Amino acid sequence: MLLCGVVACSPRLPESGPGVASSDYNSYIRNSTANQSAQASPEQTAPAQTAPSTFSTDSVAAAISTAETGTTAANPATTAPQDPAQLQTGDRPRGNAPAGIQETTAEMGYVTGGVSDEQDFNAVKSRQTIASDKARIEANRAQYVVIQPGALPVRPGDTGPNIAAYAVATNNPVGVTLYSRPAFYLVNVKAACTKFTSPDLAQQAFLAAGGPQKDPKGLDPDGDGFACDWDPRPFRNALK
């Protein structure tokens, strides 16, 4: 009984079979779609209306002029053209800018807003000549000052032996023994060298303690006159 009720409540579809053409079913679908569209409310099918655009370049120019000067700029479309003689002075407007925005007559041609017109031949020609260019070059040459190098500053106080002077005063290679050393040291040479933050400081302490002839700190076990890993060659090469 339940099956019969469902069948009875279902919408009736066109019968199919060998004697029914497929176009009948297609017609049924088209008619159903048309009926549904006709029943839709006008509010649902009406296209949305778009507000007309009110943007214009004239209104933007007027707003900028009002913000900068506190006055309303004239409409460029209705402003009378300027006198051609006035355009040859520094009071001509910048490009298509509204009236009231004038360019300056500065040497570099900077206009209001910080934009240069040095690439505009007509603008530069109206305020610069060959004679003015020559005068400007001569003025720049008169202000040119050559600073001669002075003496090197003196190192303040006693900073110890000069390792650079010691390096250029010697010529023996690194590792060649020149000075006698004890058969063994009472200190650990490696540990003694690690007490210094750089080989330059180790060499300076070595010379201050009596080196290169003596080595009480145990920094030059091979007797070449160079403490720890200090190398005199960079100083020597600087003179070549």
C-alpha positions in Angstrom: 0.0 0.0 0.0 2.9 2.4 0.8 4.3 1.9 -2.6 1.1 2.7 -4.3 0.7 5.9 -2.3 4.2 7.2 -3.3 3.4 6.5 -6.9 0.1 8.3 -6.7 1.7 11.4 -5.2 4.6 11.6 -7.7 4.2 14.2 -10.6 3.0 12.5 -13.8 5.8 12.3 -16.4 5.3 11.6 -20.0 5.0 8.0 -20.8 7.9 6.4 -22.5 8.0 3.5 -24.7 8.5 2.4 -28.2 5.6 4.5 -29.4 6.7 7.8 -27.6 9.3 10.0 -29.2 12.2 11.5 -27.2 11.1 15.0 -28.3 8.0 14.7 -26.0 10.2 14.5 -22.9 12.3 17.4 -24.1 9.2 19.5 -24.6 8.0 18.7 -21.1 11.3 19.9 -19.6 11.2 23.2 -21.6 7.6 23.8 -20.5 8.4 23.2 -16.9 11.3 25.6 -16.9 9.2 28.3 -18.6 6.5 28.0 -16.0 9.0 28.3 -13.1 10.5 31.5 -14.6 7.0 33.0 -15.1 6.2 32.4 -11.4 9.3 34.2 -10.2 8.8 37.6 -8.5 9.8 40.8 -10.4 12.1 41.8 -7.5 14.1 38.6 -8.0 14.5 38.9 -11.8 15.0 42.7 -12.1 18.6 43.6 -12.9 20.5 45.6 -10.3 20.8 49.3 -11.0 24.3 50.8 -10.8 24.8 54.3 -9.6 26.3 56.7 -12.2 29.9 57.6 -11.6 30.6 61.1 -10.5 34.4 61.1 -10.8 36.0 63.7 -13.0 39.5 65.3 -13.3 38.0 68.8 -12.8 36.6 67.9 -9.4 39.9 66.3 -8.3 41.9 69.4 -9.4 39.5 71.7 -7.5 39.8 69.5 -4.4 43.6 69.7 -4.5 43.6 73.5 -5.0 41.1 73.9 -2.1 43.3 71.8 0.2 46.5 73.7 -0.7 45.3 77.3 -0.9 41.9 77.3 0.8 40.2 78.7 -2.3 38.3 77.0 -5.1 40.2 76.6 -8.3 38.7 77.7 -11.6 37.5 75.0 -14.0 40.3 74.5 -16.5 37.8 73.8 -19.2 36.2 77.3 -18.8 39.4 79.2 -18.0 40.4 81.6 -20.8 43.8 80.8 -22.4 46.7 82.8 -21.0 48.5 85.5 -22.9 51.4 84.0 -25.0 53.7 86.7 -23.7 53.0 85.6 -20.1 54.0 82.0 -21.0 57.6 83.2 -21.7 58.0 84.2 -18.0 58.3 82.1 -14.9 54.5 82.4 -14.3 53.3 79.8 -16.8 51.5 76.8 -15.3 53.1 73.4 -15.1 51.9 71.2 -17.9 48.1 70.7 -17.7 48.0 71.7 -14.0 45.2 74.0 -12.8 45.8 77.8 -12.9 47.5 78.9 -9.7 50.2 76.2 -9.6 53.2 78.0 -11.0 56.7 77.0 -11.7 59.6 78.8 -10.1 62.5 80.6 -11.8 65.2 78.8 -9.8 68.5 78.0 -11.4 67.8 74.2 -11.4 64.2 74.8 -12.7 62.4 73.1 -9.8 58.7 73.7 -10.0 56.1 73.6 -7.3 56.0 70.1 -5.8 59.7 69.5 -6.3 59.6 68.3 -9.9 62.4 69.5 -12.2 61.9 70.8 -15.7 65.5 70.6 -16.7 64.6 68.1 -19.5 62.3 70.7 -21.1 64.4 72.5 -23.6 62.0 75.5 -24.0 61.8 75.9 -20.2 65.5 75.9 -19.8 66.1 78.2 -22.8 63.9 80.9 -21.3 66.1 81.3 -18.3 69.6 80.1 -19.2 72.1 81.2 -21.8 75.6 80.3 -22.8 76.9 83.3 -20.9 75.0 82.3 -17.7 76.4 78.7 -18.0 79.9 80.0 -18.3 79.5 82.3 -15.3 78.1 79.4 -13.3 81.1 77.1 -14.2 83.6 79.8 -13.3 81.8 80.3 -9.9 82.0 76.6 -9.2 85.8 76.5 -10.1 86.4 79.5 -7.8 84.8 77.5 -4.9 86.8 74.3 -5.7 89.3 73.6 -2.9 92.1 71.1 -3.0 92.9 69.7 0.4 96.5 68.6 0.7 97.4 65.5 2.8 98.9 66.2 6.2 101.2 64.4 8.5 99.9 61.3 10.2 98.7 61.7 13.8 101.1 60.9 16.6 100.2 57.9 18.6 99.4 59.1 22.2 101.5 57.8 25.0 103.8 54.7 25.1 102.0 51.9 23.3 104.9 49.5 23.3 107.3 48.3 20.5 106.4 49.1 16.9 105.9 45.7 15.3 105.6 47.2 11.8 109.0 48.8 12.1 110.4 45.6 13.4 108.9 43.6 10.5 110.5 45.8 7.8 113.8 45.9 9.6 114.1 42.1 9.3 114.5 39.9 6.3 114.7 36.4 7.5 111.9 34.0 6.6 109.5 32.6 9.2 110.8 29.5 10.9 114.6 30.1 10.3 116.4 30.0 13.6 118.5 33.1 14.4 118.5 33.1 18.2 119.4 30.4 20.7 116.6 29.0 22.8 116.7 26.6 25.9 116.3 22.9 25.3 113.0 23.0 27.0 110.7 25.7 28.4 109.3 25.9 31.9 106.0 27.1 30.4 103.6 25.6 27.9 104.2 27.6 24.7 100.8 26.9 23.3 99.1 28.0 26.5 101.2 31.1 26.6 100.2 32.1 23.1 96.5 31.7 23.9 96.7 34.4 26.5 96.8 37.0 23.7 93.8 37.9 21.5 95.9 38.3 18.4 99.4 37.4 17.0 100.2 41.2 16.8 99.7 41.6 20.6 101.8 38.4 21.2 104.7 39.8 19.1 104.5 43.2 20.8 104.7 41.5 24.2 107.6 39.3 23.0 109.6 42.4 21.9 108.8 44.3 25.1 110.1 41.4 27.2 113.6 41.5 25.6 112.9 39.8 22.2 114.1 38.8 19.8 117.4 37.9 21.7 115.6 36.8 24.8 112.3 34.9 25.3 111.4 34.8 28.9 107.7 34.4 28.1 108.2 31.3 26.0 106.6 32.8 22.9 109.3 32.1 20.3 110.5 28.5 20.7 112.1 28.2 17.2 114.2 31.3 17.7 113.2 33.0 14.4 112.3 36.3 16.2 108.6 36.0 15.6 106.3 35.1 18.5 103.5 32.5 18.2 101.9 32.7 14.7 102.9 36.3 13.9 103.9 36.8 10.3 106.0 39.9 9.2 105.3 39.4 5.5 102.2 41.6 5.2 104.2 44.6 6.6 107.0 43.9 4.2 104.8 43.6 1.2 103.2 46.9 2.0 106.4 48.6 1.1 106.7 47.0 -2.4 
